[in-house]
Amino acid sequence: MIEEYFETIKAFLQGLSLSQPPEVEYDYRDRETGFLKGDLVFKDGSRLHFREFVQARQNEPVYRYMYAFQYMKADGILIFRYDNTKHFPHLPTAPHHKHIGKSDVLAANAPDLFQVVKEIEDMMNARAK
């Protein structure tokens, strides 16, 4: 159910090491669907803007009708964005894809918030080495 999904997201976000508390809005559409949007600011000032319109049914994987995960440097320059907007139909994973920087677009499977945050943490750890 959507309440359980939102509670899982809230618990996950509380466990992150961020430079400020996460700003997240949870919009319950019905018992199974909801809209989620938020902004996370990491210790280095980089940001993740995200939004999802999801359906969460008991004993089924979460279905994302729409999603976007946009990760940017502190100055607002795009690092990457995952989304499922249908503007790259030629990609084998269409409509799912990943933008890298201003101009590169790659085929990509649909990630969830947990996977995107892990990717960001891995990038930050690699830069710290």
N, CA, C and O atoms as a printed pandas DataFrame, in Angstrom:
     atom_number atom_name residue_name chain_id  residue_number  x_coord  y_coord  z_coord
0              1         N          MET        A               1    0.826   -1.186    0.000
1              2        CA          MET        A               1    0.000    0.000    0.000
2              3         C          MET        A               1    0.877    1.258    0.000
3              4         O          MET        A               1    2.041    1.207    0.395
4              5         N          ILE        A               2    0.327    2.357   -0.432
5              6        CA          ILE        A               2    1.119    3.572   -0.592
6              7         C          ILE        A               2    1.654    4.072    0.746
7              8         O          ILE        A               2    2.761    4.608    0.802
8              9         N          GLU        A               3    0.896    3.909    1.810
9             10        CA          GLU        A               3    1.366    4.345    3.132
10            11         C          GLU        A               3    2.663    3.622    3.503
11            12         O          GLU        A               3    3.600    4.245    4.002
12            13         N          GLU        A               4    2.717    2.334    3.264
13            14        CA          GLU        A               4    3.919    1.558    3.581
14            15         C          GLU        A               4    5.107    2.020    2.732
15            16         O          GLU        A               4    6.226    2.139    3.230
16            17         N          TYR        A               5    4.853    2.277    1.458
17            18        CA          TYR        A               5    5.923    2.749    0.586
18            19         C          TYR        A               5    6.460    4.089    1.078
19            20         O          TYR        A               5    7.673    4.272    1.180
20            21         N          PHE        A               6    5.567    5.023    1.381
21            22        CA          PHE        A               6    5.993    6.333    1.858
22            23         C          PHE        A               6    6.758    6.208    3.175
23            24         O          PHE        A               6    7.740    6.923    3.382
24            25         N          GLU        A               7    6.333    5.325    4.057
25            26        CA          GLU        A               7    7.033    5.127    5.331
26            27         C          GLU        A               7    8.431    4.562    5.085
27            28         O          GLU        A               7    9.373    4.929    5.789
28            29         N          THR        A               8    8.580    3.688    4.112
29            30        CA          THR        A               8    9.889    3.145    3.757
30            31         C          THR        A               8   10.802    4.258    3.251
31            32         O          THR        A               8   11.978    4.314    3.611
32            33         N          ILE        A               9   10.262    5.138    2.421
33            34        CA          ILE        A               9   11.039    6.275    1.909
34            35         C          ILE        A               9   11.447    7.190    3.059
35            36         O          ILE        A               9   12.605    7.599    3.143
36            37         N          LYS        A              10   10.507    7.512    3.943
37            38        CA          LYS        A              10   10.823    8.389    5.084
38            39         C          LYS        A              10   11.945    7.804    5.933
39            40         O          LYS        A              10   12.870    8.524    6.308
40            41         N          ALA        A              11   11.880    6.519    6.239
41            42        CA          ALA        A              11   12.911    5.873    7.055
42            43         C          ALA        A              11   14.264    5.899    6.337
43            44         O          ALA        A              11   15.295    6.160    6.957
44            45         N          PHE        A              12   14.256    5.631    5.038
45            46        CA          PHE        A              12   15.485    5.660    4.255
46            47         C          PHE        A              12   16.113    7.050    4.291
47            48         O          PHE        A              12   17.316    7.176    4.518
48            49         N          LEU        A              13   15.326    8.075    4.075
49            50        CA          LEU        A              13   15.844    9.440    4.036
50            51         C          LEU        A              13   16.397    9.873    5.388
51            52         O          LEU        A              13   17.377   10.616    5.444
52            53         N          GLN        A              14   15.788    9.422    6.467
53            54        CA          GLN        A              14   16.284    9.777    7.803
54            55         C          GLN        A              14   17.665    9.204    8.058
55            56         O          GLN        A              14   18.423    9.752    8.858
56            57         N          GLY        A              15   18.001    8.113    7.394
57            58        CA          GLY        A              15   19.295    7.476    7.582
58            59         C          GLY        A              15   20.418    8.060    6.740
59            60         O          GLY        A              15   21.568    7.642    6.876
60            61         N          LEU        A              16   20.110    9.013    5.874
61            62        CA          LEU        A              16   21.137    9.593    5.005
62            63         C          LEU        A              16   21.920   10.685    5.723
63            64         O          LEU        A              16   21.413   11.348    6.629
64            65         N          SER        A              17   23.153   10.852    5.300
65            66        CA          SER        A              17   24.003   11.922    5.821
66            67         C          SER        A              17   23.914   13.099    4.850
67            68         O          SER        A              17   24.631   13.151    3.851
68            69         N          LEU        A              18   23.034   14.032    5.156
69            70        CA          LEU        A              18   22.785   15.184    4.291
70            71         C          LEU        A              18   23.215   16.464    4.990
71            72         O          LEU        A              18   23.392   16.479    6.208
72            73         N          SER        A              19   23.383   17.536    4.229
73            74        CA          SER        A              19   23.773   18.810    4.830
74            75         C          SER        A              19   22.592   19.567    5.408
75            76         O          SER        A              19   22.774   20.506    6.182
76            77         N          GLN        A              20   21.388   19.169    5.040
77            78        CA          GLN        A              20   20.176   19.757    5.615
78            79         C          GLN        A              20   19.069   18.718    5.550
79            80         O          GLN        A              20   19.157   17.775    4.764
80            81         N          PRO        A              21   18.032   18.872    6.361
81            82        CA          PRO        A              21   16.956   17.876    6.344
82            83         C          PRO        A              21   16.320   17.764    4.958
83            84         O          PRO        A              21   16.184   18.762    4.250
84            85         N          PRO        A              22   15.932   16.551    4.577
85            86        CA          PRO        A              22   15.291   16.396    3.264
86            87         C          PRO        A              22   13.964   17.147    3.207
87            88         O          PRO        A              22   13.211   17.193    4.180
88            89         N          GLU        A              23   13.703   17.728    2.052
89            90        CA          GLU        A              23   12.418   18.392    1.817
90            91         C          GLU        A              23   11.614   17.472    0.904
91            92         O          GLU        A              23   11.953   17.301   -0.267
92            93         N          VAL        A              24   10.553   16.883    1.438
93            94        CA          VAL        A              24    9.780   15.908    0.676
94            95         C          VAL        A              24    8.296   16.149    0.890
95            96         O          VAL        A              24    7.849   16.409    2.007
96            97         N          GLU        A              25    7.546   16.059   -0.187
97            98        CA          GLU        A              25    6.081   16.147   -0.125
98            99         C          GLU        A              25    5.511   14.788   -0.514
99           100         O          GLU        A              25    5.922   14.184   -1.504
100          101         N          TYR        A              26    4.563   14.325    0.282
101          102        CA          TYR        A              26    3.886   13.049    0.043
102          103         C          TYR        A              26    2.422   13.346   -0.237
103          104         O          TYR        A              26    1.725   13.904    0.610
104          105         N          ASP        A              27    1.960   12.979   -1.408
105          106        CA          ASP        A              27    0.579   13.238   -1.817
106          107         C          ASP        A              27   -0.125   11.897   -2.013
107          108         O          ASP        A              27    0.168   11.164   -2.958
108          109         N          TYR        A              28   -1.041   11.590   -1.124
109          110        CA          TYR        A              28   -1.787   10.333   -1.191
110          111         C          TYR        A              28   -2.951   10.509   -2.157
111          112         O          TYR        A              28   -3.828   11.337   -1.913
112          113         N          ARG        A              29   -2.977    9.749   -3.246
113          114        CA          ARG        A              29   -4.072    9.832   -4.202
114          115         C          ARG        A              29   -5.193    8.862   -3.834
115          116         O          ARG        A              29   -6.371    9.202   -3.938
116          117         N          ASP        A              30   -4.828    7.665   -3.407
117          118        CA          ASP        A              30   -5.774    6.685   -2.866
118          119         C          ASP        A              30   -4.949    5.677   -2.070
119          120         O          ASP        A              30   -3.785    5.951   -1.780
120          121         N          ARG        A              31   -5.496    4.544   -1.714
121          122        CA          ARG        A              31   -4.776    3.578   -0.875
122          123         C          ARG        A              31   -3.543    2.988   -1.554
123          124         O          ARG        A              31   -2.619    2.527   -0.884
124          125         N          GLU        A              32   -3.536    3.004   -2.876
125          126        CA          GLU        A              32   -2.444    2.358   -3.607
126          127         C          GLU        A              32   -1.572    3.307   -4.409
127          128         O          GLU        A              32   -0.479    2.918   -4.821
128          129         N          THR        A              33   -2.008    4.524   -4.644
129          130        CA          THR        A              33   -1.233    5.433   -5.492
130          131         C          THR        A              33   -0.914    6.728   -4.765
131          132         O          THR        A              33   -1.648    7.189   -3.891
132          133         N          GLY        A              34    0.219    7.292   -5.169
133          134        CA          GLY        A              34    0.630    8.554   -4.568
134          135         C          GLY        A              34    1.700    9.233   -5.397
135          136         O          GLY        A              34    2.320    8.633   -6.276
136          137         N          PHE        A              35    1.896   10.497   -5.089
137          138        CA          PHE        A              35    2.899   11.311   -5.751
138          139         C          PHE        A              35    3.885   11.769   -4.690
139          140         O          PHE        A              35    3.503   12.181   -3.594
140          141         N          LEU        A              36    5.143   11.689   -5.035
141          142        CA          LEU        A              36    6.212   11.999   -4.108
142          143         C          LEU        A              36    7.182   12.920   -4.816
143          144         O          LEU        A              36    7.598   12.641   -5.941
144          145         N          LYS        A              37    7.549   14.020   -4.167
145          146        CA          LYS        A              37    8.589   14.861   -4.755
146          147         C          LYS        A              37    9.447   15.412   -3.632
147          148         O          LYS        A              37    8.975   15.682   -2.527
148          149         N          GLY        A              38   10.727   15.569   -3.953
149          150        CA          GLY        A              38   11.623   16.017   -2.906
150          151         C          GLY        A              38   12.920   16.575   -3.427
151          152         O          GLY        A              38   13.216   16.554   -4.622
152          153         N          ASP        A              39   13.691   17.082   -2.462
153          154        CA          ASP        A              39   14.980   17.698   -2.735
154          155         C          ASP        A              39   15.930   17.284   -1.617
155          156         O          ASP        A              39   15.648   17.499   -0.438
156          157         N          LEU        A              40   17.048   16.694   -1.996
157          158        CA          LEU        A              40   18.066   16.291   -1.035
158          159         C          LEU        A              40   19.335   17.079   -1.321
159          160         O          LEU        A              40   19.754   17.196   -2.473
160          161         N          VAL        A              41   19.946   17.620   -0.274
161          162        CA          VAL        A              41   21.204   18.340   -0.421
162          163         C          VAL        A              41   22.274   17.551    0.324
163          164         O          VAL        A              41   22.182   17.337    1.532
164          165         N          PHE        A              42   23.287   17.124   -0.422
165          166        CA          PHE        A              42   24.354   16.310    0.139
166          167         C          PHE        A              42   25.445   17.191    0.753
167          168         O          PHE        A              42   25.458   18.406    0.560
168          169         N          LYS        A              43   26.351   16.565    1.490
169          170        CA          LYS        A              43   27.396   17.292    2.227
170          171         C          LYS        A              43   28.257   18.171    1.322
171          172         O          LYS        A              43   28.755   19.204    1.769
172          173         N          ASP        A              44   28.442   17.785    0.071
173          174        CA          ASP        A              44   29.264   18.581   -0.848
174          175         C          ASP        A              44   28.464   19.678   -1.553
175          176         O          ASP        A              44   28.990   20.369   -2.425
176          177         N          GLY        A              45   27.199   19.835   -1.175
177          178        CA          GLY        A              45   26.351   20.862   -1.786
178          179         C          GLY        A              45   25.605   20.392   -3.019
179          180         O          GLY        A              45   24.737   21.108   -3.518
180          181         N          SER        A              46   25.920   19.210   -3.524
181          182        CA          SER        A              46   25.191   18.688   -4.679
182          183         C          SER        A              46   23.757   18.364   -4.260
183          184         O          SER        A              46   23.475   18.168   -3.078
184          185         N          ARG        A              47   22.857   18.310   -5.243
185          186        CA          ARG        A              47   21.432   18.136   -4.962
186          187         C          ARG        A              47   20.821   17.043   -5.820
187          188         O          ARG        A              47   21.223   16.809   -6.959
188          189         N          LEU        A              48   19.838   16.386   -5.230
189          190        CA          LEU        A              48   19.000   15.453   -5.980
190          191         C          LEU        A              48   17.567   15.935   -5.875
191          192         O          LEU        A              48   16.985   15.966   -4.791
192          193         N          HIS        A              49   17.001   16.313   -7.020
193          194        CA          HIS        A              49   15.568   16.598   -7.115
194          195         C          HIS        A              49   14.929   15.317   -7.621
195          196         O          HIS        A              49   15.435   14.703   -8.561
196          197         N          PHE        A              50   13.833   14.909   -7.017
197          198        CA          PHE        A              50   13.180   13.687   -7.487
198          199         C          PHE        A              50   11.673   13.829   -7.400
199          200         O          PHE        A              50   11.135   14.599   -6.603
200          201         N          ARG        A              51   11.011   13.052   -8.256
201          202        CA          ARG        A              51    9.552   12.963   -8.216
202          203         C          ARG        A              51    9.145   11.620   -8.781
203          204         O          ARG        A              51    9.767   11.091   -9.702
204          205         N          GLU        A              52    8.093   11.088   -8.209
205          206        CA          GLU        A              52    7.561    9.796   -8.637
206          207         C          GLU        A              52    6.046    9.809   -8.486
207          208         O          GLU        A              52    5.511   10.322   -7.503
208          209         N          PHE        A              53    5.375    9.248   -9.458
209          210        CA          PHE        A              53    3.959    8.953   -9.335
210          211         C          PHE        A              53    3.886    7.441   -9.343
211          212         O          PHE        A              53    4.172    6.810  -10.361
212          213         N          VAL        A              54    3.505    6.852   -8.218
213          214        CA          VAL        A              54    3.656    5.408   -8.035
214          215         C          VAL        A              54    2.370    4.721   -7.602
215          216         O          VAL        A              54    1.445    5.327   -7.061
216          217         N          GLN        A              55    2.368    3.433   -7.870
217          218        CA          GLN        A              55    1.321    2.558   -7.361
218          219         C          GLN        A              55    2.023    1.486   -6.529
219          220         O          GLN        A              55    2.963    0.843   -6.996
220          221         N          ALA        A              56    1.566    1.304   -5.314
221          222        CA          ALA        A              56    2.155    0.318   -4.410
222          223         C          ALA        A              56    1.046   -0.617   -3.938
223          224         O          ALA        A              56    0.244   -0.274   -3.070
224          225         N          ARG        A              57    1.024   -1.792   -4.527
225          226        CA          ARG        A              57    0.048   -2.813   -4.144
226          227         C          ARG        A              57    0.725   -3.849   -3.256
227          228         O          ARG        A              57    1.917   -4.126   -3.384
228          229         N          GLN        A              58   -0.053   -4.400   -2.375
229          230        CA          GLN        A              58    0.472   -5.405   -1.462
230          231         C          GLN        A              58    1.016   -6.605   -2.235
231          232         O          GLN        A              58    0.371   -7.105   -3.157
232          233         N          ASN        A              59    2.205   -7.061   -1.852
233          234        CA          ASN        A              59    2.874   -8.226   -2.433
234          235         C          ASN        A              59    3.219   -8.070   -3.914
235          236         O          ASN        A              59    3.379   -9.067   -4.618
236          237         N          GLU        A              60    3.335   -6.826   -4.395
237          238        CA          GLU        A              60    3.740   -6.563   -5.776
238          239         C          GLU        A              60    4.826   -5.502   -5.776
239          240         O          GLU        A              60    4.884   -4.672   -4.869
240          241         N          PRO        A              61    5.693   -5.523   -6.793
241          242        CA          PRO        A              61    6.695   -4.446   -6.877
242          243         C          PRO        A              61    6.009   -3.101   -7.100
243          244         O          PRO        A              61    4.923   -3.034   -7.676
244          245         N          VAL        A              62    6.648   -2.045   -6.643
245          246        CA          VAL        A              62    6.128   -0.693   -6.854
246          247         C          VAL        A              62    6.174   -0.387   -8.343
247          248         O          VAL        A              62    7.187   -0.626   -9.000
248          249         N          TYR        A              63    5.079    0.142   -8.876
249          250        CA          TYR        A              63    5.013    0.529  -10.284
250          251         C          TYR        A              63    5.107    2.048  -10.373
251          252         O          TYR        A              63    4.350    2.765   -9.717
252          253         N          ARG        A              64    6.035    2.530  -11.185
253          254        CA          ARG        A              64    6.216    3.967  -11.364
254          255         C          ARG        A              64    5.583    4.397  -12.684
255          256         O          ARG        A              64    6.086    4.073  -13.760
256          257         N          TYR        A              65    4.477    5.128  -12.589
257          258        CA          TYR        A              65    3.855    5.690  -13.796
258          259         C          TYR        A              65    4.771    6.748  -14.393
259          260         O          TYR        A              65    4.914    6.859  -15.610
260          261         N          MET        A              66    5.390    7.527  -13.499
261          262        CA          MET        A              66    6.262    8.614  -13.919
262          263         C          MET        A              66    7.336    8.770  -12.861
263          264         O          MET        A              66    7.076    8.632  -11.666
264          265         N          TYR        A              67    8.559    9.062  -13.321
265          266        CA          TYR        A              67    9.624    9.350  -12.373
266          267         C          TYR        A              67   10.661   10.251  -13.026
267          268         O          TYR        A              67   10.800   10.276  -14.249
268          269         N          ALA        A              68   11.382   10.985  -12.197
269          270        CA          ALA        A              68   12.546   11.747  -12.619
270          271         C          ALA        A              68   13.446   11.892  -11.394
271          272         O          ALA        A              68   12.994   12.256  -10.308
272          273         N          PHE        A              69   14.715   11.603  -11.596
273          274        CA          PHE        A              69   15.733   11.760  -10.558
274          275         C          PHE        A              69   16.832   12.619  -11.169
275          276         O          PHE        A              69   17.586   12.151  -12.022
276          277         N          GLN        A              70   16.925   13.862  -10.740
277          278        CA          GLN        A              70   17.878   14.796  -11.340
278          279         C          GLN        A              70   18.934   15.173  -10.309
279          280         O          GLN        A              70   18.629   15.765   -9.274
280          281         N          TYR        A              71   20.183   14.817  -10.611
281          282        CA          TYR        A              71   21.295   15.076   -9.711
282          283         C          TYR        A              71   22.175   16.174  -10.303
283          284         O          TYR        A              71   22.589   16.099  -11.460
284          285         N          MET        A              72   22.457   17.204   -9.483
285          286        CA          MET        A              72   23.189   18.374   -9.950
286          287         C          MET        A              72   24.306   18.757   -8.995
287          288         O          MET        A              72   24.242   18.480   -7.797
288          289         N          LYS        A              73   25.322   19.393   -9.540
289          290        CA          LYS        A              73   26.381   19.964   -8.718
290          291         C          LYS        A              73   25.798   21.109   -7.900
291          292         O          LYS        A              73   24.675   21.548   -8.148
292          293         N          ALA        A              74   26.560   21.587   -6.931
293          294        CA          ALA        A              74   26.110   22.686   -6.075
294          295         C          ALA        A              74   25.769   23.936   -6.881
295          296         O          ALA        A              74   24.918   24.724   -6.468
296          297         N          ASP        A              75   26.428   24.125   -8.033
297          298        CA          ASP        A              75   26.166   25.313   -8.867
298          299         C          ASP        A              75   25.012   25.107   -9.848
299          300         O          ASP        A              75   24.736   25.977  -10.674
300          301         N          GLY        A              76   24.335   23.952   -9.756
301          302        CA          GLY        A              76   23.165   23.694  -10.597
302          303         C          GLY        A              76   23.456   22.990  -11.907
303          304         O          GLY        A              76   22.528   22.707  -12.665
304          305         N          ILE        A              77   24.706   22.701  -12.196
305          306        CA          ILE        A              77   25.055   22.003  -13.444
306          307         C          ILE        A              77   24.643   20.536  -13.324
307          308         O          ILE        A              77   24.950   19.869  -12.336
308          309         N          LEU        A              78   23.940   20.050  -14.351
309          310        CA          LEU        A              78   23.441   18.680  -14.346
310          311         C          LEU        A              78   24.585   17.666  -14.391
311          312         O          LEU        A              78   25.484   17.758  -15.226
312          313         N          ILE        A              79   24.529   16.701  -13.474
313          314        CA          ILE        A              79   25.441   15.564  -13.502
314          315         C          ILE        A              79   24.744   14.423  -14.236
315          316         O          ILE        A              79   25.281   13.878  -15.201
316          317         N          PHE        A              80   23.539   14.061  -13.771
317          318        CA          PHE        A              80   22.732   13.066  -14.478
318          319         C          PHE        A              80   21.267   13.215  -14.123
319          320         O          PHE        A              80   20.909   13.815  -13.110
320          321         N          ARG        A              81   20.423   12.653  -14.987
321          322        CA          ARG        A              81   18.984   12.596  -14.721
322          323         C          ARG        A              81   18.443   11.308  -15.322
323          324         O          ARG        A              81   18.687   10.999  -16.488
324          325         N          TYR        A              82   17.720   10.578  -14.523
325          326        CA          TYR        A              82   16.958    9.428  -15.006
326          327         C          TYR        A              82   15.509    9.879  -15.149
327          328         O          TYR        A              82   14.995   10.597  -14.291
328          329         N          ASP        A              83   14.852    9.468  -16.217
329          330        CA          ASP        A              83   13.418    9.718  -16.326
330          331         C          ASP        A              83   12.800    8.764  -17.335
331          332         O          ASP        A              83   13.496    8.033  -18.039
332          333         N          ASN        A              84   11.478    8.791  -17.384
333          334        CA          ASN        A              84   10.772    7.924  -18.334
334          335         C          ASN        A              84    9.872    8.727  -19.271
335          336         O          ASN        A              84    8.833    8.244  -19.721
336          337         N          THR        A              85   10.288    9.960  -19.554
337          338        CA          THR        A              85    9.596   10.755  -20.562
338          339         C          THR        A              85    9.832   10.100  -21.920
339          340         O          THR        A              85   10.931    9.617  -22.195
340          341         N          LYS        A              86    8.823   10.084  -22.754
341          342        CA          LYS        A              86    8.892    9.334  -24.018
342          343         C          LYS        A              86    9.508   10.133  -25.157
343          344         O          LYS        A              86    8.936   10.202  -26.245
344          345         N          HIS        A              87   10.678   10.744  -24.917
345          346        CA          HIS        A              87   11.281   11.529  -25.984
346          347         C          HIS        A              87   12.506   10.878  -26.630
347          348         O          HIS        A              87   13.167   11.512  -27.453
348          349         N          PHE        A              88   12.825    9.620  -26.274
349          350        CA          PHE        A              88   13.905    8.885  -26.931
350          351         C          PHE        A              88   13.429    7.475  -27.275
351          352         O          PHE        A              88   13.946    6.498  -26.732
352          353         N          PRO        A              89   12.439    7.359  -28.179
353          354        CA          PRO        A              89   11.844    6.051  -28.474
354          355         C          PRO        A              89   12.796    5.063  -29.140
355          356         O          PRO        A              89   12.518    3.864  -29.159
356          357         N          HIS        A              90   13.911    5.541  -29.685
357          358        CA          HIS        A              90   14.861    4.659  -30.364
358          359         C          HIS        A              90   15.725    3.855  -29.386
359          360         O          HIS        A              90   16.364    2.888  -29.799
360          361         N          LEU        A              91   15.762    4.223  -28.126
361          362        CA          LEU        A              91   16.592    3.506  -27.161
362          363         C          LEU        A              91   15.961    2.161  -26.802
363          364         O          LEU        A              91   14.737    2.067  -26.707
364          365         N          PRO        A              92   16.759    1.132  -26.604
365          366        CA          PRO        A              92   16.200   -0.194  -26.299
366          367         C          PRO        A              92   15.458   -0.263  -24.966
367          368         O          PRO        A              92   14.647   -1.165  -24.759
368          369         N          THR        A              93   15.721    0.670  -24.071
369          370        CA          THR        A              93   15.031    0.675  -22.776
370          371         C          THR        A              93   13.889    1.695  -22.737
371          372         O          THR        A              93   13.299    1.927  -21.682
372          373         N          ALA        A              94   13.582    2.298  -23.878
373          374        CA          ALA        A              94   12.547    3.347  -23.942
374          375         C          ALA        A              94   11.271    2.868  -23.260
375          376         O          ALA        A              94   10.862    1.718  -23.418
376          377         N          PRO        A              95   10.652    3.764  -22.504
377          378        CA          PRO        A              95   10.951    5.186  -22.366
378          379         C          PRO        A              95   12.013    5.500  -21.307
379          380         O          PRO        A              95   12.322    6.672  -21.090
380          381         N          HIS        A              96   12.573    4.495  -20.650
381          382        CA          HIS        A              96   13.548    4.710  -19.579
382          383         C          HIS        A              96   14.902    5.083  -20.174
383          384         O          HIS        A              96   15.360    4.468  -21.137
384          385         N          HIS        A              97   15.536    6.099  -19.587
385          386        CA          HIS        A              97   16.837    6.542  -20.085
386          387         C          HIS        A              97   17.542    7.390  -19.035
387          388         O          HIS        A              97   16.963    7.762  -18.014
388          389         N          LYS        A              98   18.810    7.684  -19.315
389          390        CA          LYS        A              98   19.631    8.483  -18.413
390          391         C          LYS        A              98   20.334    9.582  -19.201
391          392         O          LYS        A              98   21.015    9.314  -20.191
392          393         N          HIS        A              99   20.163   10.804  -18.753
393          394        CA          HIS        A              99   20.884   11.951  -19.308
394          395         C          HIS        A              99   22.171   12.103  -18.503
395          396         O          HIS        A              99   22.155   12.023  -17.275
396          397         N          ILE        A             100   23.273   12.321  -19.194
397          398        CA          ILE        A             100   24.533   12.593  -18.514
398          399         C          ILE        A             100   25.032   13.933  -19.018
399          400         O          ILE        A             100   25.269   14.114  -20.213
400          401         N          GLY        A             101   25.190   14.870  -18.094
401          402        CA          GLY        A             101   25.577   16.214  -18.498
402          403         C          GLY        A             101   24.507   16.844  -19.370
403          404         O          GLY        A             101   23.331   16.489  -19.293
404          405         N          LYS        A             102   24.931   17.776  -20.194
405          406        CA          LYS        A             102   23.978   18.513  -21.021
406          407         C          LYS        A             102   23.489   17.763  -22.251
407          408         O          LYS        A             102   22.370   17.997  -22.706
408          409         N          SER        A             103   24.314   16.855  -22.805
409          410        CA          SER        A             103   23.943   16.343  -24.115
410          411         C          SER        A             103   23.908   14.828  -24.291
411          412         O          SER        A             103   23.317   14.352  -25.260
412          413         N          ASP        A             104   24.502   14.068  -23.414
413          414        CA          ASP        A             104   24.533   12.617  -23.607
414          415         C          ASP        A             104   23.291   11.951  -23.030
415          416         O          ASP        A             104   22.839   12.290  -21.937
416          417         N          VAL        A             105   22.746   10.999  -23.781
417          418        CA          VAL        A             105   21.591   10.223  -23.342
418          419         C          VAL        A             105   21.908    8.751  -23.563
419          420         O          VAL        A             105   22.342    8.350  -24.644
420          421         N          LEU        A             106   21.684    7.949  -22.521
421          422        CA          LEU        A             106   21.980    6.528  -22.574
422          423         C          LEU        A             106   20.739    5.703  -22.275
423          424         O          LEU        A             106   19.846    6.142  -21.550
424          425         N          ALA        A             107   20.693    4.507  -22.841
425          426        CA          ALA        A             107   19.665    3.550  -22.440
426          427         C          ALA        A             107   19.931    3.183  -20.987
427          428         O          ALA        A             107   21.082    2.998  -20.589
428          429         N          ALA        A             108   18.881    3.079  -20.205
429          430        CA          ALA        A             108   19.035    2.739  -18.787
430          431         C          ALA        A             108   17.747    2.127  -18.280
431          432         O          ALA        A             108   16.654    2.514  -18.692
432          433         N          ASN        A             109   17.888    1.175  -17.391
433          434        CA          ASN        A             109   16.713    0.611  -16.739
434          435         C          ASN        A             109   16.192    1.602  -15.706
435          436         O          ASN        A             109   16.930    2.471  -15.240
436          437         N          ALA        A             110   14.943    1.470  -15.358
437          438        CA          ALA        A             110   14.320    2.380  -14.400
438          439         C          ALA        A             110   14.878    2.135  -13.005
439          440         O          ALA        A             110   14.696    1.050  -12.453
440          441         N          PRO        A             111   15.561    3.131  -12.419
441          442        CA          PRO        A             111   16.045    2.969  -11.058
442          443         C          PRO        A             111   14.972    3.402  -10.059
443          444         O          PRO        A             111   13.963    4.002  -10.430
444          445         N          ASP        A             112   15.206    3.090   -8.804
445          446        CA          ASP        A             112   14.365    3.650   -7.749
446          447         C          ASP        A             112   15.214    4.627   -6.944
447          448         O          ASP        A             112   16.410    4.766   -7.201
448          449         N          LEU        A             113   14.616    5.292   -5.989
449          450        CA          LEU        A             113   15.320    6.290   -5.198
450          451         C          LEU        A             113   16.516    5.677   -4.471
451          452         O          LEU        A             113   17.569    6.309   -4.379
452          453         N          PHE        A             114   16.373    4.478   -3.962
453          454        CA          PHE        A             114   17.449    3.816   -3.238
454          455         C          PHE        A             114   18.673    3.617   -4.144
455          456         O          PHE        A             114   19.804    3.871   -3.729
456          457         N          GLN        A             115   18.440    3.166   -5.367
457          458        CA          GLN        A             115   19.531    2.934   -6.311
458          459         C          GLN        A             115   20.208    4.240   -6.724
459          460         O          GLN        A             115   21.431    4.297   -6.856
460          461         N          VAL        A             116   19.412    5.283   -6.926
461          462        CA          VAL        A             116   19.973    6.568   -7.334
462          463         C          VAL        A             116   20.840    7.144   -6.218
463          464         O          VAL        A             116   21.938    7.636   -6.481
464          465         N          VAL        A             117   20.366    7.091   -4.989
465          466        CA          VAL        A             117   21.166    7.603   -3.870
466          467         C          VAL        A             117   22.452    6.794   -3.723
467          468         O          VAL        A             117   23.507    7.362   -3.438
468          469         N          LYS        A             118   22.381    5.494   -3.911
469          470        CA          LYS        A             118   23.596    4.667   -3.835
470          471         C          LYS        A             118   24.571    5.079   -4.930
471          472         O          LYS        A             118   25.773    5.165   -4.678
472          473         N          GLU        A             119   24.079    5.334   -6.139
473          474        CA          GLU        A             119   24.946    5.787   -7.230
474          475         C          GLU        A             119   25.629    7.103   -6.865
475          476         O          GLU        A             119   26.819    7.285   -7.122
476          477         N          ILE        A             120   24.871    8.014   -6.266
477          478        CA          ILE        A             120   25.431    9.306   -5.851
478          479         C          ILE        A             120   26.486    9.096   -4.769
479          480         O          ILE        A             120   27.570    9.674   -4.845
480          481         N          GLU        A             121   26.185    8.290   -3.778
481          482        CA          GLU        A             121   27.142    8.028   -2.701
482          483         C          GLU        A             121   28.411    7.392   -3.258
483          484         O          GLU        A             121   29.511    7.742   -2.831
484          485         N          ASP        A             122   28.278    6.465   -4.201
485          486        CA          ASP        A             122   29.445    5.842   -4.826
486          487         C          ASP        A             122   30.281    6.880   -5.573
487          488         O          ASP        A             122   31.510    6.844   -5.516
488          489         N          MET        A             123   29.626    7.798   -6.268
489          490        CA          MET        A             123   30.341    8.857   -6.987
490          491         C          MET        A             123   31.093    9.754   -6.006
491          492         O          MET        A             123   32.247   10.111   -6.245
492          493         N          MET        A             124   30.443   10.116   -4.910
493          494        CA          MET        A             124   31.076   10.990   -3.922
494          495         C          MET        A             124   32.248   10.271   -3.247
495          496         O          MET        A             124   33.277   10.890   -2.979
496          497         N          ASN        A             125   32.104    8.978   -2.972
497          498        CA          ASN        A             125   33.208    8.216   -2.364
498          499         C          ASN        A             125   34.383    8.100   -3.323
499          500         O          ASN        A             125   35.536    8.177   -2.900
500          501         N          ALA        A             126   34.104    7.917   -4.605
501          502        CA          ALA        A             126   35.174    7.834   -5.602
502          503         C          ALA        A             126   35.936    9.165   -5.710
503          504         O          ALA        A             126   37.157    9.174   -5.861
504          505         N          ARG        A             127   35.211   10.279   -5.631
505          506        CA          ARG        A             127   35.856   11.599   -5.687
506          507         C          ARG        A             127   36.695   11.845   -4.454
507          508         O          ARG        A             127   37.705   12.545   -4.529
508          509         N          ALA        A             128   36.300   11.282   -3.311
509          510        CA          ALA        A             128   37.013   11.503   -2.053
510          511         C          ALA        A             128   38.340   10.746   -2.000
511          512         O          ALA        A             128   39.199   11.061   -1.177
512          513         N          LYS        A             129   38.510    9.761   -2.861
513          514        CA          LYS        A             129   39.738    8.924   -2.831
514          515         C          LYS        A             129   40.891    9.615   -3.538
515          516         O          LYS        A             129   41.989    9.065   -3.611
